[in-house]
Amino acid sequence: MKTSKTTTEVEAGLVEPDWAMFIHQGLHCLILRHGMRGHLCGYVRLPKSSPHYRTLRNRRKLHVPAFPSRTKKIKGNVRRAYAPDFPDLHVHGGITFAGPLNFYRADRGFWVGFDCAHYTDKVLFFKTDGEGVYRTFDYVERECRALADQIVGTITE
């Protein structure tokens, strides 16, 4: 696993990297800390043999956003969309990202991901009443590995 040199002190005695890249089941996995809120997000790159990859590719050819109900326009093009679209992939909070990811050098293709900033999650850089559970780096890594396992399970040769 390759991790960032920058870290964030989550609480006294708990310091975590701000990002990490690793390969599980032959799939590229990425964990990123959100820069403004401090929560972690997990992503897995879809292989071309995945039915989820084909779904996203076909929508892109037709210029249909992945999630038409909630899209964000970036520089005039629909680049990212947020909403559950793959009900067969079960991960913390559901799939909240599907599309190209411009962080990782092996970014060609499509990624699916999730975030840890839901109602029951504690977000680091927001003042709250102390409720919610902080989802640790280890937790997000386990969720990424579980997501990769599920994606590999959907591949039919």
N, C-alpha and C positions, 0 to 999 in steps of 0.2 A: 504494500500500500504506500502510495506517495502522498504525503501530507504537506500542508502549507507551513511556512516558517512563522507566519503570524498566528497568534492565538488570542482567545478571548477568555477572561476569567469569568466563569459562569457564576460561581459562588466561592466562598472561602475554601481554598484547597482543591477546587476543581477547575482545571485549565484545559480547554479543548482547542484543536486546530480549527481554522476558519474554513478549510476545504480539504477534501481528500479524493483521490482517484484510485480505483482498484478494479480488478477483473474478477468476476464470479460467473461460473458456468460458461465461460467464454464471452461474456458480455461486459462492456465497459460500464462501470458504475461511478457515480459522482455524488459527493455530498458537499453542499455549499451553505455557508451561513449568510442569511439575508443581511445586507449591509445596514439597513435602516432600523430593522426591528430586532435583529439578533437571533431569530429562530433558525433552525436548520431545515434544509430541503434536500430531498434525495431524488436522484435521476438514474435511469437505466436506458442505455442506447438500444433501440430495437434492431434486431438483425433483419436483413432483407427477406428472410424466409418466414418471418412472423406475419400472421394475418393482420395484426395491428399496424405494422409497417405498410402493408398494402392498402389498408384503409386510409391512412394519412396520405400516402402517395397519390391515390386516386382522387382524393379531395383536393389536393394541391393542383393536379392536372386540370381539374374542373374549376379551379379558383374558388372553391368553397372552403370557408374556414373550418377548422376542426370542430369548433363548438360555436355555431352561428348565434346562439343566444347571448353569449358573453365573450366578445372579442375586444382586443386592444389594438388600435392602429398605431403602428410605429413607422414613421417616415412614409406615410401614404400606403403602406402595404400591411395587410393583416399578417402579422408574424407570430403572434402568440395568442393562445386562447386558453381560458380557464373554465372548466366544468367537467363533470364526470361523463366520459364517453365510452369507457371500456368497463362495463359492469362485471366482466369475468376476472378483472385484476383487482385483488383485494389488498389494500395497503392502508396505513394510518391516514384517516381522513379521506380516502379515495384518491383517484387520479385527478390532480388539479392542473397538470401541465401536459401538453402533447404538441410536439413540433420540433423545429430546429433549435439547437442550443449552441450559442456562440461563445462558449467558455473554453471548452476542451479541444486540444489539437486534433483529436479524432472525431470532430463534431459533424462530419458529413453524415447526413441521414437524419433520422427522427428519434427523439427521446420522449419518454414518458416520465412523469415525476409527481411528487407529492410534497406537501409542506407540513410543518408542525406549528401552525399558527391558527388553530381552530379554537372553538369556544372553550374546550376543556384544557387547552394548552397554555402554559405560562410563556409569555413572550418577554425576552430579556429587557429590551430597551423601552418598554412601555410601563408606565406606573399603573399598577393594579392593586387590588385589595389583598394581594397575596394568594389568591386562589388559583387553581390550575396546576398542572403537572408540567415541569420542564422536561422535554424529550431530549435525552442526552445523545451525544455523538454515537455511543455504542448502540443505543436504541435505533437510531436512524440507519446505522450500518446494517443491523439485523433486518430492518424493513427493506432496505435496498437489496440485500441478498435474497429475501423471500420474494420480492418482486421479480428479480432475475429468474428465480426458480419457476415462478408462474409463467413468465414469458417463454422460457425454454419448453415448458409443458404444453404450450399452444402450438408449437411448430410441428407441421406435418410435412414430411419430405415428399 
